[in-house]
Amino acid sequence: MHQLFLAPLLAGLLFVTIGRADAQSATPPDTLTFSEAVQRAQSSNPALRAAGFEKEATEAIVSQSGRLGNPTLHFETENLGASGSETTQATLVLSQPIELGGDRSARRAVAQADVDLATSALDLALVRLVADVRTRFATAIAAQDGVRLAAESLELAETARYVTSEQVDAGDRSPVDLTRAEVAVAEAQAHAARANAKEHAAFSALAMLWREAPDFAAVESIEVELSVPPYELLTAGLAASPTLARFAVETARREAVVRLERAHRIPNPTISAGYRQFFDPGAGAFVVGIALPLPVFDRNSGNVAAARARLAAVDAEQDAFLIEAQTLLAEAYGELTASAVEARILRLEALPRAEDVADRIDEGYREGKFELLDVLDARRTLVALRSNYMDALAAFRGASADVARLLGLADLTLTSIEQIPTPDQP
C-alpha cells in the first residue's frame, strides 16, 4: 500500500522542493528589480514631472519679479478745432512709476521663497515616489509568493485526493472522505485563482507608477533584515525630516509676503516729462510733473494683517502636522515591531521545527511508521506556516515603507536614519 501511494506523494513533495529552490535561484531575465522599478518611475511619473515644471515656473518668476514697471507714453490734444483766440495744443508725456518702499526686493524675496518651496516639494515628491514604489513592490512580492504557496497547496490537495480515491477503491476509506478531499481541492483551486488575480492586480498597480502595462513576469524578491530602529531615534528623525523642514521654508516665504504688503503701504510716485506743442503761433515748451497717491482711504492695512495672520498660522500648521505624523508613526511603528517579531519567530522557530517534523514524518513513512495522509498533513502545516511568514514579511515591508515616507527617506535603514540631523544640529 505504501509503495502504491508513494509516486503521487513524491510528485507533490517535489513541487514543494522546487518552489523552495526557485526562491533561491538566480533572477530570471523577465524579472523586474527594485532599482529598475525606481528608475522607470522617476523617468516617467507624471506627478514628479509636474513638480519639476512647477520648480521651473517659480525660477522664471524670480527674474520677472525684479524688473521695473513699464513706462507709460501719454499723448493728448487740447482745443482741437477751436476758433477764436483758443490755440490747439498737443502734449506728449512719458511717465515712470518709482517704487520707494522696497517693493522690488520684497517681490524677489517672495519669488525666491517660492523657488525654495518648489524645490522642497520636488525633493519630497521624489522621496514619496520611491516610497510608493517600495510599497507597491512589496505588495507585488507578497502576491507573487501567494501564487507560489497557493500552487503548493493545490498540489498537496490534489495528491491527497488521489490517495484518498485509491484508498476508497481499496475499501480502506469511506466515500465521504473522498468528498472531503474533493472539496479541499476545489477550495485550493479557488484560492489559487484568487492568488493569481491578486498578483495581476499588484503587478498592474506597480506598473501604473510609470503609466504602462506590466511587461514583466515576476518581481525580484528582496531580502528583509528584520531589524527595528529604536522609537526615540525615529521620533528625532521625524522632527528633523525634510517633510517637517518644509515649514521653515514656508515661514520664510510668509515673512517675505509680510514685508511685501508693508512695502505696498508706502505710496509710489509717478514722475513724468514731455513736450507740449502750440500750433499757433508755432511755439512749444517742455512739461514735467509728479503724481503722488495719497494714502487716505487705503493704507493696505487689511492685507498686512492678513499676511501677519498667515505667518502666525505656520506654527499651528506645523504642530498639527507633527501631531498627525507622530500618530501615524506610532501606528506604523507598532505594525513594524509586531510584524518583525512574528516573522522572526516564524523564521527562527516555527518554520525550522515544522520542516524538521515534515522530514521526520517523510522518513517514518518510508519505514512504514506513518500513513501517507500524515505526510500530507505535515506538508499542509508547513505550507500554512510559510504563508503566515510571507504575510508577516509583507506587513513588515509595508510598515517599513510607511515609516520611511513619514521621515522623508527613500529607505528605512539604521544608517539612513542616523544620517538625519537632530533638531539641535546644524
C-alpha positions as CSV (number, residue, x, y, z in Angstrom):
1,M,0.0,0.0,0.0
2,H,2.8,2.4,0.8
3,Q,4.6,1.8,-2.5
4,L,1.3,2.3,-4.4
5,F,0.8,5.8,-3.0
6,L,4.5,6.8,-2.9
7,A,4.6,8.1,-6.5
8,P,1.9,10.8,-6.2
9,L,3.3,11.8,-2.8
10,L,6.8,12.3,-4.2
11,A,5.3,14.4,-7.1
12,G,3.7,16.7,-4.5
13,L,6.7,16.9,-2.3
14,L,8.9,17.5,-5.4
15,F,6.7,20.5,-6.2
16,V,7.3,22.0,-2.8
17,T,11.0,21.4,-3.0
18,I,11.2,23.0,-6.4
19,G,9.2,26.0,-5.2
20,R,11.7,26.5,-2.3
21,A,14.6,26.2,-4.7
22,D,13.2,28.7,-7.1
23,A,13.1,31.4,-4.5
24,Q,16.9,31.0,-4.1
25,S,17.8,30.7,-7.8
26,A,19.2,33.4,-10.0
27,T,16.9,36.2,-11.1
28,P,15.3,35.3,-14.5
29,P,15.7,37.8,-17.3
30,D,12.0,38.8,-17.3
31,T,12.1,39.7,-13.6
32,L,11.7,43.3,-12.6
33,T,14.2,44.5,-10.0
34,F,13.5,47.2,-7.4
35,S,16.2,49.6,-8.9
36,E,14.6,49.2,-12.3
37,A,11.2,50.0,-10.9
38,V,12.5,53.1,-9.3
39,Q,14.3,54.2,-12.5
40,R,11.1,53.7,-14.6
41,A,9.0,55.6,-12.1
42,Q,11.4,58.5,-11.9
43,S,11.7,58.8,-15.7
44,S,8.0,58.9,-16.5
45,N,5.9,59.5,-13.3
46,P,3.5,62.4,-14.1
47,A,3.4,63.7,-10.5
48,L,7.2,64.0,-10.5
49,R,7.2,65.8,-13.9
50,A,4.6,68.2,-12.7
51,A,6.7,69.1,-9.6
52,G,9.6,69.7,-11.9
53,F,7.6,72.0,-14.1
54,E,6.4,73.9,-11.1
55,K,10.0,74.5,-10.0
56,E,10.9,75.8,-13.5
57,A,7.9,78.1,-13.3
58,T,9.0,79.6,-9.9
59,E,12.5,80.1,-11.2
60,A,11.2,82.0,-14.1
61,I,9.2,84.3,-11.8
62,V,12.3,85.3,-9.9
63,S,13.8,87.2,-12.8
64,Q,10.4,88.7,-13.6
65,S,9.8,89.9,-10.0
66,G,13.0,92.1,-10.1
67,R,12.1,94.1,-13.2
68,L,11.0,97.7,-13.2
69,G,7.5,98.6,-14.2
70,N,7.0,99.7,-17.8
71,P,6.9,103.4,-18.5
72,T,3.7,104.9,-20.0
73,L,3.6,107.1,-23.1
74,H,0.7,109.5,-23.0
75,F,-0.5,111.8,-25.8
76,E,-3.3,114.3,-25.7
77,T,-4.6,117.2,-27.8
78,E,-6.4,120.2,-26.4
79,N,-8.6,122.8,-28.1
80,L,-8.8,120.6,-31.3
81,G,-10.8,122.5,-33.9
82,A,-11.2,125.5,-31.6
83,S,-11.9,129.0,-33.0
84,G,-11.1,132.5,-31.9
85,S,-8.3,133.1,-29.5
86,E,-8.0,129.4,-28.5
87,T,-4.9,127.7,-29.6
88,T,-4.6,124.0,-30.5
89,Q,-2.1,122.2,-28.3
90,A,-0.6,118.7,-28.4
91,T,1.3,117.2,-25.5
92,L,3.4,114.0,-25.5
93,V,4.4,112.8,-21.9
94,L,6.5,109.8,-20.8
95,S,5.8,108.8,-17.2
96,Q,7.6,106.2,-15.0
97,P,6.4,104.9,-11.6
98,I,9.1,104.9,-8.9
99,E,8.9,102.2,-6.1
100,L,10.1,103.7,-2.9
101,G,9.1,101.1,-0.3
102,G,11.3,98.3,-1.4
103,D,8.6,96.6,-3.4
104,R,11.1,95.0,-5.9
105,S,13.3,93.5,-3.3
106,A,10.3,92.2,-1.4
107,R,8.8,90.7,-4.6
108,R,12.1,89.0,-5.3
109,A,12.2,87.6,-1.8
110,V,8.7,86.1,-2.2
111,A,9.6,84.7,-5.6
112,Q,12.8,83.1,-4.2
113,A,10.9,81.6,-1.3
114,D,8.5,80.1,-3.9
115,V,11.5,78.5,-5.6
116,D,12.7,77.1,-2.3
117,L,9.2,75.7,-1.7
118,A,9.0,74.2,-5.1
119,T,12.5,72.6,-4.7
120,S,11.4,71.2,-1.4
121,A,8.2,69.9,-3.0
122,L,10.2,68.2,-5.8
123,D,12.5,66.6,-3.3
124,L,9.6,65.3,-1.2
125,A,7.8,64.1,-4.3
126,L,10.8,62.1,-5.3
127,V,11.1,60.6,-1.8
128,R,7.4,59.8,-1.7
129,L,7.6,58.3,-5.2
130,V,10.4,55.9,-4.1
131,A,8.3,55.1,-1.0
132,D,5.3,54.3,-3.2
133,V,7.5,52.1,-5.4
134,R,8.7,50.3,-2.4
135,T,5.2,49.8,-1.0
136,R,3.8,48.5,-4.3
137,F,6.9,46.4,-4.9
138,A,6.4,44.8,-1.5
139,T,2.8,44.1,-2.4
140,A,3.8,42.6,-5.6
141,I,6.4,40.3,-3.8
142,A,3.7,39.2,-1.4
143,A,1.2,38.5,-4.2
144,Q,3.9,36.6,-6.1
145,D,4.7,34.5,-3.0
146,G,1.0,33.9,-2.5
147,V,0.7,32.4,-6.0
148,R,3.6,30.0,-5.3
149,L,2.1,29.0,-1.9
150,A,-1.3,28.6,-3.4
151,A,0.1,26.3,-6.1
152,E,1.8,24.2,-3.4
153,S,-1.4,23.9,-1.5
154,L,-3.3,22.9,-4.7
155,E,-0.7,20.3,-5.5
156,L,-0.9,18.8,-2.0
157,A,-4.7,18.8,-2.1
158,E,-4.7,17.0,-5.5
159,T,-2.3,14.5,-4.1
160,A,-4.4,13.9,-1.1
161,R,-7.5,13.5,-3.3
162,Y,-5.6,10.9,-5.4
163,V,-4.5,9.0,-2.3
164,T,-8.0,9.1,-0.8
165,S,-9.5,7.9,-4.1
166,E,-7.1,4.9,-4.2
167,Q,-7.9,4.1,-0.6
168,V,-11.7,4.3,-1.2
169,D,-11.3,1.9,-4.2
170,A,-9.4,-0.4,-2.0
171,G,-12.1,-0.3,0.7
172,D,-9.9,1.3,3.3
173,R,-11.7,4.7,3.4
174,S,-15.3,5.9,3.3
175,P,-16.6,7.7,0.2
176,V,-17.3,10.6,2.5
177,D,-13.5,11.1,2.9
178,L,-13.2,11.4,-0.9
179,T,-15.9,14.1,-1.0
180,R,-14.0,16.0,1.7
181,A,-10.8,15.7,-0.4
182,E,-12.6,16.9,-3.5
183,V,-14.0,19.9,-1.5
184,A,-10.4,20.6,-0.3
185,V,-9.2,20.6,-4.0
186,A,-12.0,23.0,-5.0
187,E,-11.1,25.3,-2.2
188,A,-7.4,25.2,-3.1
189,Q,-8.3,25.9,-6.8
190,A,-10.4,29.0,-5.7
191,H,-7.5,30.1,-3.5
192,A,-5.1,29.7,-6.4
193,A,-7.3,31.7,-8.8
194,R,-7.7,34.5,-6.2
195,A,-3.9,34.5,-5.7
196,N,-3.3,34.8,-9.5
197,A,-5.8,37.7,-9.7
198,K,-4.1,39.5,-6.7
199,E,-0.7,39.1,-8.4
200,H,-2.0,40.6,-11.7
201,A,-3.6,43.5,-9.8
202,A,-0.3,44.1,-7.8
203,F,1.8,44.0,-10.9
204,S,-0.6,46.4,-12.7
205,A,-0.6,48.8,-9.7
206,L,3.2,48.8,-9.7
207,A,3.5,49.4,-13.5
208,M,0.9,52.3,-13.2
209,L,3.6,54.3,-11.4
210,W,5.1,54.8,-14.9
211,R,1.8,54.5,-16.7
212,E,2.5,51.3,-18.6
213,A,1.1,47.8,-18.7
214,P,3.3,45.3,-16.7
215,D,5.9,43.8,-19.1
216,F,7.5,41.6,-16.5
217,A,6.6,38.1,-15.4
218,A,7.9,38.4,-11.9
219,V,9.5,40.8,-9.4
220,E,12.7,40.4,-7.6
221,S,12.4,39.0,-4.1
222,I,14.2,41.5,-1.7
223,E,15.9,40.1,1.3
224,V,14.4,41.6,4.5
225,E,16.5,42.4,7.6
226,L,14.1,42.1,10.5
227,S,15.7,44.9,12.5
228,V,13.6,47.7,14.1
229,P,15.3,51.0,15.0
230,P,14.6,52.5,18.4
231,Y,11.4,54.5,18.5
232,E,13.2,57.5,20.0
233,L,15.6,57.6,17.0
234,L,12.6,57.7,14.7
235,T,10.8,60.5,16.5
236,A,14.0,62.5,16.5
237,G,14.3,61.8,12.8
238,L,10.7,62.9,12.3
239,A,11.4,66.3,14.0
240,A,14.3,67.0,11.6
241,S,12.9,65.3,8.5
242,P,12.6,67.1,5.1
243,T,8.8,66.6,5.4
244,L,8.8,68.8,8.5
245,A,11.6,71.1,7.3
246,R,9.4,72.5,4.6
247,F,7.5,74.5,7.3
248,A,10.7,76.5,7.8
249,V,10.7,77.4,4.1
250,E,7.0,78.3,4.3
251,T,7.8,80.5,7.2
252,A,10.4,82.4,5.2
253,R,8.0,82.8,2.4
254,R,5.2,84.2,4.6
255,E,7.7,86.6,6.2
256,A,8.6,87.9,2.8
257,V,4.9,88.3,2.0
258,V,4.5,90.5,5.1
259,R,7.4,92.6,4.0
260,L,5.9,93.0,0.6
261,E,2.5,94.0,1.9
262,R,4.2,96.5,4.2
263,A,6.1,97.9,1.3
264,H,2.8,98.4,-0.5
265,R,1.7,100.8,2.3
266,I,4.3,103.4,1.0
267,P,2.9,105.4,-1.9
268,N,4.9,105.1,-5.1
269,P,5.1,108.4,-7.0
270,T,5.0,108.6,-10.8
271,I,7.4,111.0,-12.5
272,S,6.5,112.4,-15.9
273,A,8.3,114.5,-18.5
274,G,7.3,115.6,-22.0
275,Y,6.8,118.2,-24.6
276,R,3.8,120.5,-25.5
277,Q,3.4,121.9,-28.9
278,F,1.4,125.1,-29.6
279,F,0.3,125.1,-33.2
280,D,-0.5,128.9,-33.2
281,P,1.8,130.8,-33.1
282,G,4.0,127.6,-33.6
283,A,5.8,127.6,-30.2
284,G,6.4,124.7,-27.8
285,A,7.5,124.0,-24.2
286,F,8.7,121.2,-22.0
287,V,6.5,119.8,-19.3
288,V,7.3,117.9,-16.1
289,G,5.2,116.5,-13.4
290,I,4.9,114.2,-10.4
291,A,1.9,112.2,-9.2
292,L,1.8,111.0,-5.6
293,P,-1.1,108.8,-4.4
294,L,-2.5,110.0,-1.1
295,P,-3.0,107.1,1.4
296,V,-6.2,108.5,2.8
297,F,-8.7,105.6,2.3
298,D,-6.4,102.6,1.6
299,R,-3.2,102.1,3.6
300,N,-3.1,98.3,2.8
301,S,-3.7,97.6,6.4
302,G,-6.0,94.7,5.7
303,N,-3.5,92.9,3.5
304,V,-0.8,93.4,6.1
305,A,-3.0,92.0,8.8
306,A,-3.8,89.0,6.7
307,A,-0.2,88.3,5.9
308,R,0.7,88.5,9.5
309,A,-2.1,86.2,10.5
310,R,-0.9,83.6,7.9
311,L,2.6,83.9,9.2
312,A,1.4,83.2,12.7
313,A,-0.6,80.2,11.4
314,V,2.6,78.4,10.3
315,D,3.4,77.3,13.8
316,A,-0.1,76.0,14.3
317,E,0.0,74.2,11.0
318,Q,3.4,72.6,11.9
319,D,2.1,71.5,15.3
320,A,-1.0,70.0,13.6
321,F,1.1,68.2,11.0
322,L,3.5,67.0,13.7
323,I,0.7,65.6,15.8
324,E,-0.7,63.7,12.8
325,A,2.7,62.5,11.7
326,Q,3.5,61.3,15.2
327,T,0.2,59.4,15.4
328,L,0.9,57.8,12.0
329,L,4.5,57.0,13.1
330,A,3.3,55.3,16.3
331,E,0.8,53.2,14.3
332,A,3.4,52.3,11.7
333,Y,6.0,51.5,14.3
334,G,3.6,49.2,16.1
335,E,2.9,47.3,12.9
336,L,6.7,47.3,12.1
337,T,7.5,45.8,15.5
338,A,4.7,43.3,15.6
339,S,5.4,42.0,12.1
340,A,9.1,41.8,12.8
341,V,8.5,39.8,16.0
342,E,6.1,37.5,14.2
343,A,8.3,37.0,11.1
344,R,11.4,36.4,13.3
345,I,9.6,33.7,15.4
346,L,8.3,32.0,12.3
347,R,11.7,32.1,10.6
348,L,13.8,31.0,13.6
349,E,11.5,28.7,15.5
350,A,8.2,27.6,13.8
351,L,9.4,27.0,10.3
352,P,12.6,25.1,11.2
353,R,10.6,22.9,13.6
354,A,7.8,22.3,11.0
355,E,10.4,21.4,8.4
356,D,12.1,19.0,10.8
357,V,8.7,17.4,11.6
358,A,7.8,17.0,8.0
359,D,11.2,15.5,7.2
360,R,10.9,13.0,10.1
361,I,7.4,12.0,9.0
362,D,8.7,11.5,5.5
363,E,11.4,9.3,6.8
364,G,9.0,7.5,9.1
365,Y,6.6,6.9,6.2
366,R,9.3,5.2,4.2
367,E,9.9,3.0,7.2
368,G,6.2,2.2,7.5
369,K,5.6,4.1,10.7
370,F,3.2,6.7,9.3
371,E,0.3,6.9,6.9
372,L,0.6,8.9,3.7
373,L,-2.1,11.3,5.0
374,D,0.1,12.1,7.9
375,V,2.8,13.1,5.5
376,L,0.4,15.3,3.6
377,D,-0.9,16.9,6.8
378,A,2.6,17.8,7.9
379,R,3.2,19.3,4.5
380,R,0.0,21.3,4.7
381,T,1.1,22.7,8.1
382,L,4.4,23.7,6.6
383,V,2.8,25.5,3.7
384,A,0.4,27.3,6.1
385,L,3.4,28.4,8.2
386,R,5.2,29.7,5.1
387,S,2.1,31.6,4.1
388,N,1.9,33.2,7.6
389,Y,5.6,34.0,7.3
390,M,5.1,35.7,3.9
391,D,2.2,37.7,5.3
392,A,4.4,38.9,8.2
393,L,7.2,39.9,5.7
394,A,4.6,41.8,3.6
395,A,3.4,43.6,6.7
396,F,6.9,44.4,7.7
397,R,7.8,45.7,4.2
398,G,4.7,47.9,4.2
399,A,5.2,49.3,7.6
400,S,8.9,50.0,6.8
401,A,7.8,52.0,3.7
402,D,5.3,53.9,5.7
403,V,7.9,54.9,8.3
404,A,10.4,55.9,5.6
405,R,7.7,58.0,3.9
406,L,7.0,59.9,7.1
407,L,10.7,60.5,7.7
408,G,11.2,61.6,4.2
409,L,13.7,58.8,3.5
410,A,14.0,56.7,0.4
411,D,14.6,53.6,2.5
412,L,14.3,52.7,6.2
413,T,17.7,51.6,7.4
414,L,19.5,52.4,10.6
415,T,22.3,54.1,8.6
416,S,19.8,56.3,6.7
417,I,18.0,57.3,9.9
418,E,21.3,58.2,11.7
419,Q,22.2,60.5,8.8
420,I,19.2,62.8,9.6
421,P,20.5,65.7,11.8
422,T,18.7,66.1,15.0
423,P,16.9,69.4,15.6
424,D,19.8,70.9,17.6
425,Q,22.4,70.0,15.0
426,P,23.3,72.4,12.1
